[in-house]
Every structure is written in structure tokens, then in C-alpha cells.
Amino acid sequence: MLTNRQLFLRHVAQTNVAPLMLEIEKAEGVYLYDTNGKSYLDLIAGIAVSNVGHSHPKVVEAVKQQAEKYMHLMVYGEFVETPQVKYAERLCQFLPKALDNVYFTNSGAEATEGAMKLAKRATGRTKFVSFKQSYHGSTQGALSVMGNEYFKQQFRPLLPDTLQLRYNNMEDLAQISCRTAAVILEPVQAESGVTVPSVDFMHALRKQCDETGALLIVDEAQTGLGRTGKMFAFEHYGIEPDILLLAKAFGGGMPLGAFISSSDRMKLLTDNPVLGHITTFGGHPVCCAAGLAAFNVLTEENRIAEVERKGQLFEKLLVHPKINSVQRKGLMMALTFESFEMNKMIIDKCIEQGVLTDWFLFAPQCMRIAPPLIITEAQIETACAVIVKAINDL
């Protein structure tokens, strides 16, 4: 009889030639537990998904209660489903007044796709500007605005009329023109190794969009819901997006994304053609119930107020001659080593010692640290001691 690991490799589509192959049986709080009972302190939170930790009791209870009432009823947008309504209303209380209408999707990539369609419809333009080393999803529209050619070249032709500028470069902003439908960017670039733009750059970008009539799409799939120390990372810069994208932590561990804009702009998707954007499972009631429960944990337990202090503790403890640099915004952190090979050896040693971390898509020489926001100071100290020991053991 084949083992689960063998069946996994045979029947589950693979994304790389060397998956981690951890067989997790249970996850709770900041820990994962494998089938042998070994625990792993989770420093990546499912790639910025489990902000309130794994299997939070309030999230689990919300899932149970909603599943007992109803699950899928009808394609998105036809029935009044209470979990969607409650989550949208609650979310909009924390957003600028112009962002008052939520379109729920299944994922961040779908949110990107919907936002791009909305920008075309609202402006009558077709050109999209994004930034080098940006990540907005892997579907074909999202891939078209990705800023890394290695991941795009085997899937061309992609969407025409796209342009990638240098991130945090003032001079390049002049290329945003009256032909531009929208500019899409991450307020902190994640997969490039946590690249933080200047306030001046973000202000200049907002100004250039205003002057040319281009919409500004801010992709907060990884940065949203407290990861950077504010509910939304755009708040650090004193700007407001025209369209906001959310995913990952937005679902509280369930698959959920959204693109959010003004009611007037969103109405453009309802006519000419009708059903201008449609999804079967987007905004699934169980996912919305889980997302709302997690959102309420963040706000009611004031978890976001702790983020910067915890991030500073990581930075204080992770000092070593072999760490070339540290990039950080809140609890979103990258440690740079001299090579991917060195980084991978350290990651593997950490996993052996029960601390789970990873690398970045466009910066494989950087170690990813983005734990659940509920991580305690004692757990941070434990994790950092393991990382430092792994570096020393090279």
C-alpha cells in the first residue's frame, strides 16, 4: 500500500521538484504538528494567511455555525447572504469613505483580475502599469502585470499594453500617461524580499495618477489585515487607493479575496454587459463567516497594536555576521544571506529543529519571516535562537 507521501507525489499536481513534504496532522495557534507528533513553530503563517493563528476557536466556531445554516446557495451577487453583508459592512468601517463597495472573490489572483476589468470599464483605457519584482497572482491577467520575466516567459503571449517600472523610482513615474487605465502596486513588495517604498514615492505616484486619470490599484494581499502594523499598509503613506485588493489573511484561513472600490465605480460591472464580472464561489458564506471572525479577533483583541514591537524584537535578536541585511515592515521581514544555497541550508536546519520558515519568490537568498500576529515574545525568542544556531552550525 502506498503511503500518503507517495500518493501526494503521484496524484496531487506539483509546483516544484522539491516540496517540503511535511505531513501536518494538526495546527493550533502558532504551531503545526506532523503525523509523528513533532511541533513546528510557524514563522510564515501559510504565507501571511493565518494572522490570528491556526484554528482560532472563534474562527472555528464561526465556520461550524455557518456550515450548519447553509453553504453554497447561488452564484455570487444574486441572494442576500448574511455573512457577506456583515463582513462588507464591518470592513468598510475601517476604510476611506470612497472605498465603500466590496466584490468578494475566491483569491488574490481573482481580485487582481476583477480589478483590472473594472479599471478598463471605468476609464475606457487598456494600458496597465506595474512594477518590476511585483507579484499579483498567477492567472494570465495577473501574470501579465507580474514584474519578473522568469515566471512569465514560458506562458506568453500574455496581455498586451503592459509596462513594468522600477519600484520606488521617481523618474519612472513620468511614464504613467493619459493612456494608462491603472497602476497596480504592492505598498510593500513582498516577493522581492520586503521592499519598502518611500513616502515621497507613494505621494508622487498618487499625484501622477490623479493628473493623468489613471486609477491606483493597491494590492494588499500580503500586507493587509495588520501585517505591517496598521490595518492596511497604504495608511503608512497617507494616500488612498482607487481600488484595494485583499486576500490571504482576509479569509481567516479560508479561501477569500476581494477588490474594493466606490459604489459608483462598481456599478459599471452590472450593465453593458450585465454580469460584467461573475463568480460561482466568490464570497462563499462559510469563508466570509471565518474572515469576519478573524477580522473581529484582530480588532477586538487589539492585535495590530502589538505588531511593531514584536517586529522590533525579531530585528534585535536576529543579528549575525552572515546576515547581510534585514528588511522589515511590521511582522513582515526578510533576512538576506550571500546566496540561495546558504539560505536553504539554514531553512532546512531550522525545520529540523522545529521552526518553519521559507524563502521569497524573487529573492531566494532571503529568509521569509511573517509569523501569525499572535506570536508571543517568548516564542519569538525561541525562534530567533534556533535561527541563530542554524547559522552558526553552517
C-alpha positions in Angstrom: 0.0 0.0 0.0 1.3 3.4 -0.9 1.9 6.0 1.8 0.3 9.4 1.9 3.6 10.9 0.8 3.8 8.6 -2.2 0.2 9.3 -3.1 0.8 13.0 -2.7 3.6 12.9 -5.3 1.6 10.6 -7.7 -1.8 12.3 -7.7 -1.5 15.8 -6.4 -0.2 18.3 -9.0 3.2 19.5 -8.0 4.5 23.1 -8.2 8.2 22.4 -7.8 10.6 19.5 -7.9 11.4 19.5 -4.1 8.3 20.2 -2.0 8.8 20.4 1.8 6.8 17.2 2.2 5.8 17.9 5.8 2.7 15.8 6.6 0.8 18.0 9.0 -1.9 16.4 11.1 -3.0 19.4 13.2 -2.3 23.1 13.5 -3.1 25.3 16.5 -2.0 28.8 17.4 1.5 29.4 16.1 2.3 25.6 15.9 2.0 22.9 13.3 2.1 19.2 14.3 3.1 16.4 12.0 1.9 12.8 12.0 4.8 11.9 14.3 3.7 14.5 16.9 6.6 16.8 16.1 5.8 20.5 16.5 6.9 23.3 14.2 6.8 27.0 15.3 5.3 28.6 12.2 7.1 31.7 11.1 5.4 32.1 7.7 1.7 31.8 8.6 0.8 30.0 5.4 2.4 32.9 3.5 0.7 35.7 5.5 -2.6 33.9 5.8 -3.0 32.9 9.4 -2.7 36.3 11.1 -4.8 35.2 14.1 -3.1 31.8 14.2 -4.2 28.4 13.2 -7.6 27.0 14.3 -8.5 30.1 16.4 -11.5 29.0 18.5 -13.7 32.0 17.4 -12.9 31.3 13.7 -13.6 27.6 14.0 -16.9 28.3 15.8 -18.0 30.7 13.1 -17.3 28.1 10.4 -19.3 25.5 12.3 -22.3 27.8 12.9 -22.4 29.0 9.3 -22.0 25.5 7.8 -25.0 24.3 9.9 -27.1 27.1 8.4 -26.2 27.0 4.7 -23.2 26.8 2.4 -23.4 27.4 -1.3 -26.8 28.7 -2.5 -26.5 30.6 -5.7 -23.9 32.3 -7.9 -22.4 35.4 -6.3 -24.4 38.5 -6.1 -28.0 37.1 -6.5 -29.0 36.2 -3.0 -28.7 38.3 0.2 -26.2 36.2 2.2 -25.8 37.5 5.8 -22.1 36.6 6.2 -21.2 38.6 3.1 -23.3 41.6 4.2 -21.9 41.6 7.7 -18.3 41.3 6.6 -18.6 44.0 3.9 -20.2 46.4 6.4 -17.6 45.8 9.1 -14.7 46.1 6.7 -15.9 49.4 5.2 -15.9 50.9 8.7 -12.1 50.7 8.6 -11.7 52.1 5.0 -11.8 55.5 3.4 -15.3 56.7 2.5 -14.6 56.3 -1.2 -14.0 52.5 -0.7 -17.5 51.5 0.3 -18.3 48.6 -2.0 -16.8 45.1 -1.8 -16.7 42.4 -4.5 -15.8 39.1 -2.9 -13.6 36.7 -4.8 -12.0 33.3 -4.1 -8.4 34.5 -4.1 -6.0 37.4 -4.5 -5.4 36.5 -8.2 -9.1 36.7 -8.9 -9.2 40.0 -7.1 -6.5 41.3 -9.4 -8.4 40.1 -12.5 -11.6 41.7 -11.3 -9.8 45.0 -10.5 -8.2 45.1 -14.0 -11.6 44.6 -15.7 -13.1 47.3 -13.5 -10.3 49.7 -14.4 -10.8 49.1 -18.1 -14.5 49.7 -17.7 -14.2 52.8 -15.7 -11.5 54.5 -17.8 -12.1 53.2 -21.3 -8.4 52.6 -21.4 -6.4 49.4 -21.8 -2.8 50.1 -20.6 -1.6 48.7 -17.2 1.5 49.8 -15.4 3.0 47.7 -12.7 6.5 47.4 -11.1 9.5 45.2 -11.5 9.7 42.4 -8.9 5.9 42.7 -8.2 3.6 39.8 -7.6 -0.2 39.9 -8.1 -1.1 36.3 -8.8 -0.5 33.6 -11.5 -3.6 33.7 -13.7 -3.0 35.2 -17.1 -4.1 38.7 -16.5 -2.3 38.9 -13.1 0.8 37.2 -14.7 0.8 40.0 -17.3 1.4 42.6 -14.7 3.9 40.5 -12.7 7.3 42.1 -12.6 9.5 39.1 -13.0 10.2 37.7 -16.5 11.5 34.3 -15.4 8.0 33.3 -14.3 6.3 34.8 -17.4 8.4 33.8 -20.3 7.0 30.3 -20.8 3.4 31.5 -20.9 3.5 34.2 -23.5 1.6 35.7 -25.3 0.1 37.5 -22.3 -1.9 40.7 -22.2 -0.6 43.4 -24.5 -0.2 47.0 -23.4 1.5 46.4 -20.1 4.6 48.2 -18.7 6.7 47.5 -15.7 8.5 50.4 -14.0 11.2 50.4 -11.4 9.8 50.3 -7.9 10.4 53.3 -5.7 12.0 55.2 -8.6 10.6 58.7 -9.1 11.8 59.2 -12.6 9.9 56.3 -14.0 6.5 57.7 -12.8 6.5 60.0 -15.8 5.7 57.0 -18.0 2.2 56.9 -16.4 0.1 58.7 -19.0 -3.3 59.5 -20.2 -3.4 56.1 -21.9 -3.0 54.3 -18.6 -6.1 52.6 -17.2 -4.5 51.8 -13.9 -1.3 51.4 -12.0 -1.1 48.4 -9.7 1.4 48.0 -6.9 2.1 46.4 -3.5 2.5 49.1 -0.8 5.4 46.9 0.4 6.8 44.5 -2.1 6.7 41.0 -0.6 8.4 38.6 -3.0 11.3 40.9 -3.8 12.4 40.5 -0.2 10.2 43.1 1.7 11.0 46.2 -0.2 9.5 49.3 1.4 8.9 52.4 -0.7 9.4 56.0 0.4 6.5 58.2 1.5 7.6 60.7 -1.2 7.4 58.0 -3.9 3.9 57.0 -2.9 2.7 60.6 -2.8 4.3 61.2 -6.2 2.6 58.1 -7.6 -0.8 59.1 -6.3 -0.3 62.6 -7.8 0.7 61.2 -11.2 -2.4 59.0 -11.2 -4.6 61.9 -10.3 -3.1 64.1 -13.1 -3.4 61.5 -15.8 -6.7 60.0 -14.8 -5.2 56.6 -14.2 -6.7 54.5 -11.3 -4.4 53.4 -8.5 -4.9 49.7 -7.5 -3.2 48.9 -4.2 -2.6 45.1 -3.8 -2.7 44.3 -0.1 -2.9 40.5 -0.4 0.1 40.1 1.9 0.2 43.4 3.7 -3.4 43.8 4.6 -5.1 43.0 7.9 -2.4 44.2 10.3 0.7 42.6 8.8 2.7 45.8 8.6 1.5 47.3 11.9 -1.6 49.1 10.5 -4.8 47.6 9.3 -3.8 48.5 5.7 -0.3 49.3 4.6 -1.4 52.3 2.5 -2.2 54.0 5.8 1.6 54.3 6.4 1.9 56.7 3.4 -1.2 59.0 3.8 -2.7 58.0 0.5 -5.9 56.3 -0.6 -6.2 53.8 -3.5 -9.0 53.9 -6.1 -9.2 50.1 -5.9 -8.0 48.0 -3.0 -7.2 44.3 -3.2 -7.3 41.9 -0.2 -6.8 38.2 0.2 -4.7 35.7 2.3 -5.4 36.8 5.9 -8.8 38.3 4.7 -10.4 34.8 4.9 -9.1 33.9 8.4 -7.7 30.6 6.9 -10.4 30.1 4.4 -10.1 31.0 0.6 -11.3 34.5 0.2 -10.3 37.7 -1.6 -11.8 41.0 -2.6 -11.5 44.0 -4.8 -13.0 47.1 -3.2 -13.9 50.5 -4.7 -16.6 53.1 -4.8 -20.3 52.1 -5.2 -20.5 54.3 -8.4 -17.5 52.6 -10.0 -18.6 49.1 -9.0 -22.0 49.7 -10.6 -20.2 49.7 -14.0 -19.9 45.9 -13.8 -23.7 45.5 -13.6 -24.6 46.7 -17.0 -23.4 46.7 -20.6 -22.8 43.9 -20.2 -24.9 42.6 -17.4 -22.8 40.3 -15.2 -19.7 42.2 -16.2 -17.9 40.1 -13.6 -19.2 36.9 -12.1 -18.1 34.1 -9.9 -19.7 30.9 -8.5 -18.0 30.5 -5.2 -16.6 34.0 -4.6 -17.7 35.3 -1.2 -18.7 31.8 0.0 -20.7 32.2 3.2 -18.5 29.9 5.3 -15.4 31.8 4.1 -17.0 35.2 4.9 -18.0 34.0 8.3 -14.5 32.8 9.0 -13.0 36.0 7.6 -15.3 38.2 9.7 -14.5 36.2 12.9 -10.7 36.6 12.3 -11.2 40.3 11.5 -13.0 40.8 14.8 -10.3 39.0 16.7 -7.7 41.4 15.2 -9.8 44.5 16.2 -11.3 43.4 19.5 -8.1 41.9 20.9 -6.1 44.9 19.6 -3.5 42.6 18.0 -2.3 45.1 15.4 -1.0 47.4 18.2 1.5 44.7 19.1 2.9 44.2 15.7 5.7 46.8 15.5 7.0 45.9 19.0 7.2 42.2 18.0 8.9 43.1 14.7 11.5 45.1 16.6 12.2 42.2 18.9 12.9 39.9 15.9 15.2 42.6 14.4 17.0 43.0 17.7 17.6 39.2 18.2 18.5 38.4 14.6 22.0 39.9 14.4 24.8 37.8 12.9 27.8 38.5 10.6 26.4 36.2 8.0 23.1 38.1 7.8 23.9 40.7 5.1 20.9 42.9 5.7 17.4 42.9 7.2 14.3 44.4 5.5 11.2 44.8 7.7 7.8 46.4 7.9 5.9 45.3 11.0 5.9 41.5 11.1 6.9 41.2 7.5 10.7 40.6 7.4 13.5 39.3 5.1 17.0 38.2 6.2 19.5 38.4 3.3 22.3 35.9 3.0 25.0 35.6 0.4 23.2 33.0 -1.7 20.1 30.9 -2.0 22.2 27.8 -1.2 23.3 29.3 2.2 19.7 30.4 2.9 18.3 27.0 2.0 20.7 25.2 4.3 19.7 27.5 7.2 16.0 27.0 6.4 16.4 23.2 6.4 18.3 23.3 9.7 15.5 25.4 11.2 12.9 23.0 10.1 14.8 20.1 11.6 14.8 22.0 14.9 11.1 22.7 14.7 11.0 26.2 13.3 9.3 26.6 9.9 10.5 29.4 7.6 10.9 29.8 3.8 12.4 31.9 1.1 11.0 34.6 -1.3 9.9 34.0 -4.9 12.1 36.7 -6.4 14.7 36.9 -3.7 15.7 33.3 -2.9 18.7 34.5 -0.9 16.3 36.0 1.6 14.7 34.1 4.5 11.0 34.9 5.0 9.7 35.7 8.5 6.0 36.5 8.7 4.5 34.7 11.7 1.0 34.8 13.0 0.5 38.1 14.6 -0.4 36.4 17.9 3.1 35.1 18.4 4.4 35.9 21.9 7.7 37.4 22.9 8.8 34.1 24.4 8.1 32.3 21.1 10.0 35.0 19.2 13.0 34.5 21.4 12.8 30.7 20.9 12.5 31.1 17.1 15.4 33.5 16.9 17.7 31.3 19.0 17.0 28.4 16.6 17.8 30.6 13.5 21.0 31.9 15.0 22.1 28.4 16.0 21.3 27.2 12.4 23.5 30.0 11.0 26.3 29.1 13.5 26.1 25.4 12.5 26.9 26.1 8.9 
